């Protein structure tokens, strides 16, 4: 069975739980199906959908069950850690806005453990960044970022060892995206003012509202057309992970006609019409998502909106050029180049096996040669998780 055929299986399971299982299921195939579901972030969802169904091969059912149990245990540790972190941030004057996976888990899923995710994305105001760093450190979170920069990257990764041997990860963002083209599309103040409460996580928890969440979900999906998604330490180029499409499905089910009108207007203004149309079409084709046929007929008219649409469809090399041009000021552009070509020494030593300082010139040369090679092949050089 090919990966495409497994994909069809998984989509059918998510739609209605009805799958035409082979008469005999080899162990290797069952393991592939479970692993594929886990990669797509839907193993827990699929387990819930298939639990009442007859005829599910034993190995598939057991494999999905084990994944679901693991994610449920992780969710307990993550909720406990976030329920401690969020009020601590608020007390320090930080406005922590959750977006993407964790926010959706607590706003659009019946059980947050069904929404698998590798980390929690928290967006804070730029002036709140120092207070957020200090709060995380005081609570025992470790800064896992070795690639901390000022112009080319606008996020830092933190980890926390929760009870039960679970390591919880938070990506702290002070801009919505590392891209100089995209980060202007969503400002923290605007998202915060439009945000909604997430009381099932914590009374002080807030997430992007459903219109903003759908815009971000469609943008994020198309970003991964050229940018890698990291799964178990390896980079994958998969813009259509099924959990991202399922997010779109869950979000669209809550929309009213007024929501659709607002969504279309904001998508057009931000240059995200094509990205949103593409995401909605994919979610409809594979998972049966429904939306008004006339939505997103309008096209972006402003030059900035057209630049966004061009960026999301561009090659990786052209994206980097557009990001470079979008950085403000000569000094900003120079700093961007320095950060991309000469990342921090600590990052370089860890990236290449803990070599000593005297090896740094050779490590930078190796990085430069490898980066050029990857760019010529249309793939980004590894710069950490983005």
VEXLUM-481354 format. One record per atom (N, C-alpha, C, O): x, y, z; residue in one letter. Coordinates in steps of 0.02 Angstrom, whole numbers, plus 50000, padded with zeros to 5 digits. Layout:
VEXLUM-481354
XYZa/...
//
This chain:
VEXLUM-481354
500434994050000x/500005000050000x/500445006250000x/500905006850041x/500305010849954x/500715016949949x/500505021950002x/499985021350034x/500925027050010x/500765032350058x/500125036050038x/499735038050081x/500015036949973x/499405040149950x/498795036049968x/498275038849986x/498845029449963x/498275025149981x/498145025450056x/497575025350078x/498685025650096x/498605026350169x/498275033050184x/497845033550228x/498475038150148x/498185044850157x/497425044650146x/497055047650183x/497205041050095x/496495040450080x/496135036850138x/495585038850157x/496455031750165x/496195028250224x/496075033150281x/495535033350311x/496595037050296x/496555041550353x/496015046850344x/495655048450391x/495975049550284x/495455054650271x/494755051750279x/494315055050307x/494655045650254x/494005042350262x/493845041350336x/493275042250357x/494345039350374x/494235038350446x/494045044750481x/493625044650526x/494365050350462x/494205056650493x/493515059150473x/493155062250513x/493315057850411x/492665060250387x/492085056750421x/491635059950448x/492105050150420x/491515046550447x/491695039950481x/491245036250501x/492325038450488x/492515032250521x/492445026050479x/492575020450502x/492225026950417x/492105021150372x/492715019950329x/492885023950286x/493045014250341x/493645012450303x/493565005350277x/493365000850314x/493725004450213x/493714997750183x/494394994450198x/494874995150160x/494424990850254x/495054987850275x/495224981750232x/494774978050211x/495874980650217x/496064974550181x/495854968250220x/495804968350281x/495734962950184x/495514956650216x/496034954250267x/495854951750320x/496674954950250x/497204953050296x/497684958950303x/497884961950253x/497844960550364x/498264966450377x/498954964250403x/499014962350461x/499464964450360x/500144962750383x/500364967550439x/500164973350441x/500774964950484x/500994969050540x/501364975250517x/501284980650545x/501784974450465x/502164980150440x/501704985650414x/501844991550424x/501164983750380x/500694988750354x/500324992250411x/500224998250409x/500124988450462x/499784991450520x/500234996550553x/500005001950573x/500874994950560x/501344999550591x/501425005850549x/501485011350575x/501425005050482x/501485010850438x/500875015350444x/500945021450445x/500295012450448x/499675016450454x/499685020450519x/499525026350519x/499875017250574x/499905020650639x/500435026150637x/500305031750661x/501025024650610x/501555029650607x/501355035550562x/501515041250578x/501015034050508x/500795039350462x/500285043850497x/500295049950491x/499825040650535x/499325044550572x/499655048950624x/499455054650634x/500165046350657x/500515050150709x/500885056050677x/500875061550705x/501215054850621x/501555060350586x/501065065850568x/501215071750575x/500475063950543x/499965068850523x/499615071950583x/499185076250575x/499785069850644x/499505072850704x/498785070750718x/498435074350753x/498575065050691x/497865063250697x/497765056350730x/497215053750728x/498285053550759x/498215046850788x/497685046750843x/497275042250846x/497695051850887x/497195052150941x/496495053150913x/496015050050935x/496435057650864x/495785058750832x/495525052450799x/494935050750807x/495965049050763x/495755043050727x/495545037650776x/495075033950763x/495905037050830x/495725032150881x/495025033450907x/494625028850914x/494865039850921x/494195041550946x/493655040150894x/493115037850911x/493815041450830x/493315040350778x/493195032850765x/492635030750750x/493735028850770x/493685021750753x/493515017350812x/493345011450803x/493535020050873x/493415015950932x/492745012150929x/492735006250947x/492185015350907x/491555011650905x/491445007450842x/490945004050835x/491935007750796x/491845004450731x/492044997050734x/492504995150770x/491694993050695x/491854985950690x/492364984850633x/492404988850587x/492734979550639x/493164977550584x/493844980950581x/494214979850533x/494004985150630x/494664988350630x/495184983150649x/495124979950701x/495704982250608x/496224977250624x/496504978350693x/496614984050714x/496624972950729x/496834973250798x/497474977450806x/497524981650851x/497964976350762x/498604979850769x/498524987350758x/498864991350791x/498074989250713x/497944996350702x/497604999350763x/497795004750787x/497094995850787x/496724998350845x/497184999150906x/497165004250941x/497614994050918x/498064994350976x/498594999850967x/498765003251015x/498845000550906x/499345005750894x/499065012750904x/499395016950935x/498465013950878x/498145020450887x/497975021650961x/498035027250985x/497765016350995x/497605016951066x/498225018951106x/498185023351150x/498785015851091x/499395017551127x/499595024751115x/499805028251162x/499525027051052x/499675034051037x/499205038751076x/499425043751105x/498565037051077x/498075041251111x/498215041651186x/498155047051215x/498405036051216x/498565036051288x/499175040551301x/499185044351349x/499675039851258x/500275043951266x/500125051351261x/500385055251301x/499715053251212x/499545060351204x/499105062851261x/499165068651282x/498665058551287x/498245060551343x/498675061851406x/498545066651442x/499165057551418x/499605058551475x/500015064951466x/500115068751514x/500245066151406x/500625072351393x/500185078451404x/500405083451431x/499555077951384x/499095083651391x/499005085551464x/498965091451480x/498985080651508x/498915082051580x/499505086251605x/499405091151641x/500105084251585x/500705088051606x/500725094951575x/500925099751608x/500525095451511x/500545101851477x/500035106751508x/500195112651518x/499435104351521x/498935108651551x/499155111251619x/499065117151635x/499445106851659x/499685108851725x/500235114151719x/500235119051757x/500705113151672x/501245117951664x/500995124651639x/501215129951663x/500535124651591x/500265130951564x/499825134451615x/499815140651617x/499455130651654x/499025133651705x/499435137151759x/499175141551794x/500065135351766x/500515138851812x/500855144751776x/500955150051806x/501035143751712x/501395148851675x/500965154951658x/501195160551667x/500355153851635x/499945159451610x/499805164651664x/499925170551651x/499565162851723x/499455168051774x/500095171351796x/500095177251814x/500655167751796x/501295170751815x/501495176151764x/501745181351783x/501375174751700x/501525179751649x/501075185851657x/501315191551652x/500445184751669x/499975190251677x/500175194651736x/500125200851732x/500395191651791x/500605195451850x/501195199951835x/501295205151867x/501605198051786x/502185202051767x/502015207151713x/502465210451686x/501375207951696x/501165212851647x/501215210351575x/501165214351528x/501305203951566x/501335200951499x/500625198851477x/500225196551518x/500485199751413x/499845197551385x/499965191451341x/500075192251280x/499955185451369x/500105179451330x/499505177251287x/498985175251314x/499595177651222x/499065175551175x/499255168851144x/499765168351111x/498845163751155x/498965157251125x/498685157151055x/498155159951041x/499055153951009x/498805153150941x/499035146550913x/499475143250941x/498745144550858x/498855138050826x/498635132350872x/498105132850903x/499015126950876x/498785120650904x/498465120750972x/497905118450980x/498815123451022x/498545123151090x/497925127451097x/497455125451131x/497925133351067x/497335137651070x/496735134051040x/496185134151069x/496825130750983x/496275127150951x/496065121050992x/495475119350994x/496545117851025x/496395112051066x/495885113751120x/495455109651136x/495945119751147x/495505121751202x/494905125951179x/494495127851220x/494865127351115x/494295131251091x/493845127351042x/493255128851037x/494135122451006x/493745119350953x/493755111650954x/493495108450908x/494055108651005x/494065101451011x/493705099351075x/493765102651127x/493325093951071x/492955091551130x/493415089451186x/493235089951245x/494005087051168x/494515085051217x/495175087751191x/495385085851136x/495525092051228x/496155094951202x/496685089751185x/497125091151145x/496645083851215x/497135078551199x/497055076051128x/497515072851102x/496485077351097x/496375075151028x/496775079350979x/496905077150923x/496975085451000x/497345089850956x/498095089050972x/498375092751013x/498415084250938x/499135083050949x/499535089150927x/499375092450877x/500055090650964x/500505096150944x/501165095250981x/501195092351035x/501695097750950x/502365097050978x/502515102251031x/502925101151075x/502185108051026x/502325113451072x/501725118051078x/501225117251042x/501785122951121x/501275128151129x/501565134751105x/502095136851127x/501215138051059x/501435144451033x/501105150051072x/500495150551077x/501525154451101x/501285160151141x/501565166551111x/502165167251101x/501115171251095x/501295177551064x/501245182951117x/500725183851149x/501795186751126x/501805192151175x/502005198651140x/502285198451085x/501855204351171x/502085210651143x/502835211251146x/503155208251189x/503115214951099x/503855215351096x/504145218251160x/504685216151182x/503805223251190x/504065226151251x/503965221551311x/504235222851365x/503575216251302x/503455211451356x/503945205551355x/503925201151398x/504375205651306x/504815199851295x/505265198551355x/505325192751376x/505585203651382x/506045202751438x/505685199851498x/505935195251531x/505095202651514x/504715200151571x/504505192951560x/504495188951607x/504335191151498x/504145184251483x/504735179551492x/504655174151521x/505325181551468x/505935177551478x/506065176351553x/506185170751574x/506025181751591x/506175181251663x/505675176751698x/505865172851742x/505045177251679x/504525173051710x/504645165751695x/504605161551741x/504775164151633x/504895157151614x/505495154351652x/505485148751676x/506025158351656x/506635156051691x/506495154951765x/506725149951793x/506135159551796x/505985158851868x/505565152751883x/505615149851937x/505145150651835x/504715144851845x/505065138251826x/504765132951831x/505695138651806x/506075132551792x/506065130351720x/506275124751705x/505835134651674x/505865132951603x/506575134251577x/506885139251595x/506815129851535x/507485130551507x/507435133551437x/507025131551396x/507865138451424x/507885141451357x/508255136651311x/508865135851317x/507895133551266x/508195128651220x/508455131851157x/508715128351113x/508385138451150x/508585141851089x/509325143251089x/509595146451134x/509665140751039x/510365142351029x/510435147150970x/510995148950950x/509865149250942x/509865153150881x/509515159850894x/509155162350851x/509625162650954x/509295168850972x/509595174650933x/510195176050937x/509175178150894x/509395183750853x/508885189350860x/508365188450891x/509035195150831x/508595200950838x/508215202450775x/507665205350778x/508475200750716x/508165202750653x/507905196750614x/507355196950587x/508305191350610x/508115185750568x/507665180750603x/507375176450570x/507595181250669x/507155176750706x/506815180650762x/507115184950794x/506175179050774x/505775182750823x/505415177950870x/504835179150888x/505755172650889x/505465167950936x/506025164350974x/506605164150951x/505845161551031x/506315157651071x/505945151551097x/505355151951114x/506295146051102x/505995139751124x/506195138251196x/506785138751214x/505705136451236x/505815134651306x/505535127651319x/505055125651288x/505845124051365x/505605117351382x/505555116651458x/505895120151496x/505115112051480x/504995111051550x/504865103651562x/504465100551527x/505205100851612x/505115093751628x/504535093051676x/504595094251736x/503965090851648x/503355090151687x/503345083351722x/503735078951703x/502915082451771x/502845075851803x/502665070451751x/502325071851701x/502895064351764x/502745058951718x/503215058451659x/503045055551608x/503815061351666x/504325060951614x/504135064351550x/504415062751497x/503665069051551x/503465072751492x/503845079251489x/503885082951539x/504135080851431x/504465087251421x/503995091651381x/503805090051325x/503825097351410x/503355101951380x/503745107551346x/504245110051373x/503525109451287x/503885114551248x/503435120651235x/502845119851219x/503725126451241x/503385132651225x/503815136551176x/504415137351186x/503505138951122x/503825143651076x/503565150551093x/502975152051083x/504005154851118x/503825161651136x/503955166151076x/504525166751053x/503425169251051x/503475173650992x/503375180851013x/502925182351053x/503785185450987x/503635192550996x/503445195550928x/503295201550924x/503445191450877x/503125193050813x/502805186650789x/503035181150806x/502275187150750x/501885181350732x/502275176550688x/502115170650685x/502775179050653x/503165175050606x/503885177550603x/504005183450616x/504355173250587x/505045175350577x/505125179250512x/505625182850503x/504655178450467x/504705181850402x/504575189350409x/504075191350440x/505015193350381x/504925200650382x/504335202750340x/504045208150351x/504145198650291x/503555200150249x/502915198550287x/502435202350284x/502905192850322x/502285190450353x/502155193250422x/501575193750442x/502675195050459x/502545196750529x/502125203050537x/501825204050590x/502095207250486x/501685213350491x/500945212050483x/500535216450497x/500755206050462x/500055204650449x/499645204250513x/499045205750513x/499955202150568x/499595201250631x/499995204450687x/500505201850708x/499745209950712x/500065213350768x/499775210750834x/499185208950838x/500195210450885x/499975207750949x/499385211550978x/498905208551002x/499425218150978x/498885222151008x/498215220750975x/497705220051009x/498215220350908x/497595219150872x/497315212250888x/496715211550902x/497745207150886x/497505200350902x/497265199850974x/496765196550989x/497625203251019x/497425202951090x/496745206251101x/496325203651138x/496635211951069x/496005215451077x/495415211451049x/494845212351070x/495545207051001x/495025202950971x/495005195951000x/494595191750978x/495425194451048x/495515187551072x/494915185151112x/494475189051132x/494895178651124x/494355175451162x/494655171651221x/495235169751221x/494245170651272x/494455167051331x/494495159551317x/494135156851275x/494955156151352x/495025148951349x/494945146151419x/495425143751449x/494335146551447x/494235144851518x/494385137651535x/494555136251593x/494325133051488x/494475126051504x/495215124851515x/495405119751543x/495635129451493x/496355129051507x/496515132851572x/496815130151618x/496295139151575x/496385143251635x/495955149451628x/495855151851572x/495685152051683x/495265158051678x/495605164051644x/495265168251615x/496265164451648x/496635170051618x/496895168451548x/497175172851515x/496805162351525x/497065160451459x/496645163551404x/496035163751408x/496985166051352x/496645169051295x/496965166451231x/497565165151228x/496545165851179x/496785163551114x/496505167951058x/496045171851069x/496805167350999x/496555171050941x/495835169150927x/495645163350933x/495415174150909x/494725172450894x/494675168350830x/495175167750794x/494095165550816x/494055160450763x/494185163150693x/494435159450651x/494025169550680x/494185172350614x/494945173150607x/495225171050556x/495255176050657x/495985176650655x/496325169750653x/496815168850619x/496045165050691x/496345158350694x/496325154950626x/496795151450607x/495785156050588x/495745152950521x/496225156250473x/496535152950432x/496285162850477x/496775166350435x/497485163850449x/497875162550403x/497655163150513x/498315160850533x/498425153650512x/498965151850488x/497915149450519x/497975142350500x/498115141650426x/498535137550406x/497775145550385x/497885145150312x/498565147850293x/498895145150249x/498775153250325x/499435156050312x/499985151050333x/500445149850295x/499925148350393x/500415143650419x/500495137550374x/501045135250362x/499925134950350x/499945129150306x/500345130550243x/500755126450223x/500235136350212x/500585137850149x/501315139650161x/501725138750116x/501485142250219x/502185143550236x/502585137050229x/503155137150206x/502275131450249x/502625125050246x/502635121850177x/502855116150168x/502405125650127x/502515123550059x/503255123750042x/503505119650003x/503615128450074x/504345129050062x/504745128150126x/505325126150123x/504445129450184x/504815128850247x/504695122050278x/504135119350271x/505185119050310x/505105112250337x/504695112050400x/504675116850440x/504365106350409x/504055104650474x/504495099350504x/504655094350472x/504695100250568x/505155095550600x/504755090350639x/504365092050684x/504875084050622x/504535078450655x/505065073350676x/505415070550635x/505105072250743x/505595067650771x/506305069150746x/506685064650729x/506465075650745x/507145077750729x/507305078450656x/507855080650639x/506855076650610x/507005077250539x/506535082250506x/505955083050527x/506795085550455x/506405090650419x/505965087350365x/506215083350325x/505335089150365x/504865086650314x/504535092550280x/504385097650311x/504435091950214x/504095097150176x/503405094650158x/503305091650105x/502925095850203x/502255093150194x/501755098650211x/501585099550270x/501505102450161x/501035107850177x/500355105250198x/499965109050228x/500205098950183x/499535096450199x/499535091050253x/499245085750244x/499855092550310x/499755088050367x/499015088150383x/498705093450384x/498725082350395x/498005081850402x/497745085550463x/497165087850462x/498145086250515x/497895089850574x/497795097150558x/497345100350586x/498205099950513x/498105106950493x/497455107750454x/497095112650463x/497305102950411x/496675103150374x/496085101950420x/495545104850411x/496175097650470x/495635096350517x/495505102550560x/494925103950578x/496025106350576x/495925112750610x/495465117250569x/495005120350595x/495605117650504x/495195121850460x/494475119350460x/494005123350463x/494385112750458x/493715109950460x/493355111850525x/492785114150523x/493685111150582x/493375112750646x/493205120150650x/492665121950675x/493645124450627x/493515131550629x/492925133550586x/492495137450608x/492895130950525x/492355133050479x/491665130850504x/491165133950487x/491645125650545x/490995123450570x/490675128450618x/490065128250630x/491075133050645x/490805137950692x/490625144550659x/490355149050692x/490765145350595x/490685151750561x/489955153350546x/489565149050525x/489785159750556x/489135162450536x/489235166350471x/489805167550451x/488695168250436x/488775172450376x/489175178850390x/489575180850349x/489075181850449x/489455187850466x/490205186250473x/490625190150454x/490355180450502x/491055178350509x/491385177450441x/491955179450430x/491015174350394x/491285173250327x/491415179850292x/491915180650258x/490975184650301x/491065191250270x/491685194650299x/492085197550261x/491775194350364x/492365197250396x/492995193650374x/493505196850360x/492965187050372x/493535183050351x/493745184850281x/494345185750268x/493285185450235x/493445187050166x/493755194050161x/494245194950125x/493485198850197x/493755205650194x/494465205850221x/494905208950191x/494575202650278x/495235202850309x/495755198950268x/496325200950263x/495545193350239x/495995189450196x/496215193550136x/496795193350116x/495735197250107x/495895201350048x/496375206950068x/496855208350032x/496245210250124x/496665215850146x/497375213550161x/497845217250148x/497455207550187x/498105205050206x/498475201350151x/499055199250160x/498155200550094x/498475196750040x/498465189250051x/498875185650024x/497985186950091x/497945179750107x/497375176250071x/497215170550087x/497065179650023x/496495176549988x/496685169949956x/496335164949963x/497245169849920x/497455163749886x/497625158249936x/497445152449927x/497975160149990x/498165155250041x/497535152350074x/497495146250086x/497045156550088x/496425154250120x/496015150050072x/495735144850092x/495975152150010x/495605148149961x/495915141249953x/495565136249949x/496585141049951x/496925134749943x/496805130150002x/496685124149994x/496835133050063x/496715129050123x/496005126450127x/495895120650144x/495515130650110x/494815128550112x/494675123150060x/494315118350073x/494965123950000x/494865118849948x/495155112149968x/494845106949958x/495755112249997x/496065106050019x/495665102750075x/495575096650074x/495435106750123x/495045103950178x/494375101150153x/494125096250179x/494095104250102x/493475101850073x/493595095250035x/493215090450042x/494125095149994x/494255089249953x/494425083149994x/494225077549977x/494785084050049x/495035078250086x/494625076550148x/494595070750169x/494295081750177x/493935080450239x/493195082450236x/492825081550284x/492985085350180x/492285087150173x/492095093650206x/491505094750221x/492565098150217x/492405104650247x/491935108550201x/491995108150140x/491475112250231x/490995116150193x/491105123650205x/491275125750261x/491005127550153x/491055134750158x/490675137850100x/490565134450050x/490475144150104x/490095147250049x/490495147249985x/491085149049985x/490195145349931x/490545144849867x/490815151649843x/491295151849806x/490485157049864x/490695163649841x/491245166749883x/491495172149866x/491435163449938x/491925166549982x/492605166949947x/492805162349911x/492955172349959x/493625173549933x/493645174349857x/494155172849826x/493095176649828x/493115178249757x/493515184649744x/493795185649691x/493535188949795x/493895195349788x/494645193949786x/494895189149814x/495005198449752x/495725197849746x/496065203649783x/495785209049788x/496665202349807x/497045207649840x/497195213249790x/497365211849732x/497125219449812x/497245225049768x/497845229249788x/498175232049744x/498005229649851x/498565233849872x/499225230349856x/499255224249851x/499745234449849x/500405231649833x/500665227249889x/500975222049876x/500545229249953x/500775225250009x/500415218550012x/500725213450027x/499765218549997x/499385212249996x/499625207749940x/499685201649950x/499765210549882x/500025206549827x/500705203649843x/500865198049823x/501115207349880x/501765204849900x/501695198749945x/502085193949940x/501205198749990x/501085193050034x/500905186849993x/501175181450004x/500445187749945x/500235182149903x/500825179349863x/500905173349856x/501245183749837x/501835181649799x/502325177949844x/502605172849824x/502425180449904x/502895177349951x/502695170149967x/503125165749967x/502065168949981x/501845162250002x/501915157049946x/501965151149960x/501935159349884x/502015154649828x/502735154449801x/502885150649756x/503165158549830x/503845159249803x/504285153449823x/504135149749870x/504835152649787x/505345147849805x/505675150149870x/505605155949891x/506045145449902x/506365147249964x/506875152949954x/506915157449996x/507245152749900x/507745157849888x/507425164649878x/507665169749904x/506865164749841x/506535171149831x/506215173649896x/506205179749908x/505965169149938x/505705171250003x/506245174750044x/506115179950074x/506845171950044x/507375175050083x/507545181950056x/507685186650094x/507545182649989x/507675189149959x/507135194149978x/507285199849993x/506495191949976x/505945196449994x/505975198350068x/505825204050086x/506165193550111x/506245195150182x/506805200250192x/506735204950232x/507355199250157x/507915203850162x/507695210950142x/507855215750176x/507335211550087x/507115218050063x/506615221250111x/506575227350117x/506225217050146x/505705219650191x/505985222050258x/505645225750294x/506605220050275x/506905222450337x/507025229950332x/507265232350281x/506845233550384x/506875240850383x/507595243350394x/507945241050439x/507805248150353x/508425251650363x/509045247850341x/509055241650339x/509575251650325x/510205248650304x/510515244550361x/510745238950350x/510505247350422x/510795243750479x/510415237250492x/510725232250509x/509745237450485x/509355231450495x/509525226050444x/509575220250461x/509615228150381x/509785223350328x/510475220350340x/510575214350330x/510955224550362x/511625221850376x/511605216950433x/511935211750431x/511225218550484x/511175214050541x/510845207450521x/511035202150544x/510335207950478x/509995201950453x/510505197350418x/510515191350431x/510925200150375x/511425196150340x/511915192950388x/512095187150381x/512145196850438x/512625194150486x/512325188350525x/512655183250535x/511685189050545x/511365183850584x/511255177550543x/511305171950570x/511095178350479x/510985172450436x/511635168950420x/511675162850421x/512165172850405x/512795169850384x/513215167650444x/513555162550440x/513205171550499x/513605170050558x/513165169650620x/513155174250661x/512795164050627x/512375163250687x/512805162650749x/513415161750744x/512495163050809x/512885162850871x/513355156850876x/513185151350854x/513935157950906x/514445152650912x/514175146750951x/514325140950934x/513775148051003x/513495142551043x/513065137951000x/513105131851006x/512665140950957x/512255137050911x/512695132850865x/512565126950854x/513215135950837x/513645132450790x/513995126450823x/514035121050793x/514245127350884x/514595121850917x/514115116050932x/514295110250925x/513515117750954x/513035112350968x/512795109050904x/512715102950902x/512675113050853x/512425110450789x/512915105450759x/512705100550728x/513565106650768x/514075102350737x/514465098350789x/515065097250781x/514115096050841x/514405091050885x/514845093550940x/515295089950962x/514735099650964x/515105102051023x/515835103551010x/516245102751056x/516005105650950x/516705107150935x/516935113350973x/516535117550993x/517595113850984x/517875119451020x/517875125850979x/517735125750919x/518045131451013x/518025137950980x/518505138350921x/518365141850872x/519075134950925x/519565135550870x/519315132650805x/519585134050751x/518775128450810x/518495125550749x/517965130050717x/517715128450663x/517785135550749x/517235139750725x/517325142150652x/516845141750614x/517915144550632x/517975146750561x/517795141150512x/517475142450461x/518015135050527x/517855129450482x/517115127650484x/516825125750434x/516815128350543x/516095126850549x/515685131850509x/515195130050477x/515875138250512x/515515143350473x/515605142050398x/515135143050359x/516205139950379x/516315138350308x/515885132350287x/515585132450234x/515865127350330x/515455121450315x/514715123450308x/514365121050264x/514495127750354x/513795129950351x/513655133750286x/513145132750254x/514125138150267x/514025142050207x/513985137650145x/513555138550103x/514455132750139x/514455128250081x/513825124050080x/513505123350027x/513625121350138x/513015117350141x/512405121450125x/511945119050093x/512395127750149x/511815132050137x/511735133650063x/511185133450037x/512295135150030x/512265136549958x/512005130449920x/511575131049876x/512265124549938x/512055118449904x/511305117249912x/510965115649864x/511045118149973x/510335117049985x/509905122149948x/509375120449922x/510135128449946x/509745133449912x/509715132249837x/509215133549805x/510275129749809x/510265128149738x/509785122449723x/509525122049667x/509665118149772x/509185112649763x/508485114849783x/508015110749781x/508395121149803x/507735123649820x/507515121849890x/506925122049905x/507985120149934x/507835118350003x/508195123150050x/508765125050036x/507885125050106x/508215129550153x/508755126050192x/508715120050207x/509275129750208x/509755127150257x/509425126750324x/508975130750339x/509635122050366x/509325121250431x/509525127050476x/510125128250487x/509035130550501x/509165136150546x/508775135350610x/508585140250642x/508665129250629x/508265127950688x/507535127450669x/507355127850610x/507105126650719x/506395125950706x/506095132750691x/506195137550729x/505735133250635x/505435139650616x/504705138750602x/504365143650585x/
//
